[in-house]
Amino acid sequence: MLSVPPRRHSIADDIRTKISTGRIKAGERLPSEAQLASVYAVSTATLRSALALLHGEGLVEKIHGKGNFVRYPLRRITYIGGGRTPRTEPSADSALRVSVRTTNLQAHGQLIDLLGVSAESPLTELLCLSHQGKSPHSLARIYVPRDLSPTDVPTESHCYEGVEAKLAELRPPPAEVQERVIARPPTPEEATTLRISSAMAVLAITRVATDRTGRVVEAALLVLPGDRADALFTTHHMPHERTSGE
């Protein structure tokens, strides 16, 4: 006996088909949840469960106070290991831009251990939110000691590299970059900021750069949604030199 798929799956399949065939276009607002529930003759709870599947796939995003919208096709973003910032696939459509908010603060909580400084040491936080059109794309919090913080970081840039270039003007070249990558659910704040489902995994990358004296010159916390991101690490093995006795 064939099992009947749950109603939420058939609703999600129908909306997904309408999106893929162009009957509902990118950027278009879906009917209200009450209207959709009436169209599919289901409860609001079942309808929301169906939309949650589409949210998790990155096809639909919910904007607080406005409703559910079909996402524009998202550009892939690749994190390059070794101290590089995220880069996106080249595209002529919907250029990716980065907005930057700079805040002076004092070291507290995990920042004390992350940067190896004492409590209340002066730091600068650069909150970088990339966005494709009107859709948030990825999130990065970069922390540097106050004396290494440039005063002319642009509030908006075409890419992360522009922000990194400004930071590199004052800091010494990193001698070591340590990176930790984990997959985890987003925090409520991250899910709201990036407009993603709380069920979608994100790549959370912690990057700490130190100079030759062992001082931390930059610590970055990056959050890349799993529906559009991957990480690339390349290891160069140096061949051992043979001794004359070999």
Helices and strands as residue ranges (DSSP letters): H 7-20, H 33-40, H 44-56, E 60-63, E 67-70, E 77-80, E 86-88, E 96-106, H 110-115, E 122-132, E 135-145, G 146-148, E 156-157, H 160-168, E 176-184, H 188-194, E 202-210, E 216-225, E 229-232
